[in-house]
């Protein structure tokens, strides 16, 4: 949702055709349900969130970064940086540049647009990176196994997901000067029928678990 109540709907994939034209994969709807505008946010979108200023943050998975669906040799491939910020009209404002000592983004695993900055965790080194209001990134090392969602409260992080058997695990991390230190495993208490491998979204200090018509919310604030 934009601050004015408009709604943004984004499609993950977007094709670029041989003549250079392309599909538009982002649509803004007004509060009356009518289309306000359509624009391009690029192919291979893993995450999209809107900050309090109405800017759109987009994280891309590997096919968006390296190119597919006709974007492989395009100089205007939107996802090449792995993380970008756009204004509400779809005009690009900023591309991610890795902080010193970190690799570029090959796959944006996790994105959280929180009140104190934008957080990402990405492949290959899996650092936790915070981008402040002046677009400055700061990184912390992790020992995680590819978590897909984050909830952030102060120096504490709920980091959900991982590889293989860890795909539904959740860990509490605490930030020090250089690293995100493991504190403990966290169990998300849910009804037995809830499938945690489906829809989990991290936003600000909360993890939101969606299952059928229900939503369960877990706050990092209660663990810090």
N, C-alpha and C positions, 0 to 999 in steps of 0.2 A: 504494500500500500504506500502511495505517496502521501506526504503530509497534508495535502489538500483533499484527501479522500479518494482520489483516482486510483485505479487498480492496474498493475502491470502484469501481463501474461506473457511468458517467454517459452518458446519451443527450443528444445535441446539441439536439434539439428537444423541446418540451413544449407541449401545447395547453391553453388556458384556454377553458372552455365558457361559453355564454351565461348559465347559472345561477350562475356564479361559481366552480364547482368546476374542478379542473384535474388533469392527469396528474402523477404522481410520476416524476421522471426520474433519480433517484439511488438506487442500491441498494447496501447494504453486505452482503458475504458473510463469514461466519466462516471460520476455517481448516478447518472440516469441510465447507464448501460450502453450508451452510444460510444462508437469509436472516436477517440480524440486524435490519435496519430498512430502510424506504424513506422518502424525503422529497423535497422540491422544491428544486432549485437554479436554476430559471428556464430560460427559452427562449433560444435563440441562443448556445449555449456554444461558444466557440472553444478554450479551454484549461481543464484542471483538474489541479491538482497538490496534494499534501499535504505540509505542512512537518513538521519533526522533532517538533513538539508535538502533531501529529495534527489540525491545523486544515486546512481545505480552501480553497484559493485558486481562484477561478473568474474567467476573463476571457471577455468576451462580444463577439461581432461585432455589426455595426450593427443587425440585426433584433432582437437581444436588448436593445440599448440603447434603440431607438426604438419597439419593439413590433411584434409580428406574432403569428400563430397565436392571436388572441383577446386578446392582452396590450396592444394599442395604447392603450386608454383606462383601463387598470387602474392604480390607485394603489399596488398592491403588486407592480408589475413588478420582479422581482429584478435584471434586468440593466441598469437605468437608469444606474447609476454606471459601467458598463463593466468594473469590477473590484471583487470583493467577497470577503470572507473569512468562512467559516462554521466552527462547531465540528463535531465528528464526528457530532452528531445532526442537523445541517442547520440549526441556529439561527444566524442572521446575527450576526456580531460586529462587522463594519466595512465601510464603503463608501468607495471612493476619492474623494478631493477633490483637484483638481489643485493643485500647488504654484504659487506666485506666478509669473506670466508665462507659464503654460501653459494651453492649452485643456482642456476636459473631454474624456473619452474618447468618441469616436464609433465606434471599432472597435479592440479590443485585439489588435494584430497579434502580439505576442510576450509570453510569460510564462515566467519562470524563477524557481522557488523554490529559492534557493541557501542555503548555510550562513551567509552574512553578510547575508541580507535577501532580499526579493522584488523582482525586476526586471521592468519592463514597457517595451514600446515600442508607441506607439499613434498612430492617425490622429486629428487631422489634422496636427499639427506634427511628429510622429515624434520626440519627445524620448525619451531613455533616462531612466527614473525608477526609483530604488531606494526601497523602503519598509522602514524599519528595524524593530526589535523593538517599538518604541513607537508604531508606525503613522505615523511621520513620513516624508513623501516628500521626495526631493531629485532635481532634474532636471539633465540635461546636454543641450545642443543636439547635434543630429546633422545630417549632410548625406547621410543614407542615402535609399534609394528604397523604403522599406517592407519591410524585412527581417522575416521571420516567426519566427525562432528565435534564441536567445541562449545563449552559454556564457560564464561569467564567472569570471575568476581575477584577484584583486587589482584593479589598474587597467586590466586588459586584457579586451576583449570580442571574442568571435567572433560576428559578426552575419551570419546566413545568410538568403538570399532577397532578393527585390525585385520590381519591376514588369517585365513584358515579358521582354526578353532577360536581365534580371538575376534572374529567379526562382530560379535555382540557383547564384547567385554567393555567395561568402563573403568577408568583409572582416575584417581585424584592426583594432580601434579601441583607442585609449588615452585614458583619462579625464584631463583636466586640471581646473582649478577650475570651468570653466563649460561645457565642450564635450567631446564624444567625438571626438577627432581621428583622422582616417584615417591608418593606418600602412602597410598594404599589402593587396593582394589575396591570398587564400589559396586554394590548390588542394587539394581533398579527393581524395586518390588512392584510387580505387575500381576494381573490375573494370568493364569497359566496359558490361556488361549492367545495371548498377545505375542505376535511374531516380531521380535526386535530386529530381524534382518531386513525389515521393510522400511517404513517411513519414520526416520528420526531426524530432527532438524535442530541445530544449535543456534540460538539467537540471544545475544547479550549474556545474561548470567544463567540461562535456562536451557535444558534439553527438553524438546517437545516430541512426544511419542504419539504417532497417529495410528490407530487401528480401527478399521470399520468406521463407525460413527463416533468413536471416543477419542479423546485427547488426554494424555497424561503428561504432567509437567514436573520436572525435577530441577531444583535450584542449587547452583553451586554455592550460594550464599549460606545455606544451612550447614555446609561442610567446612567453611573457612573459619 
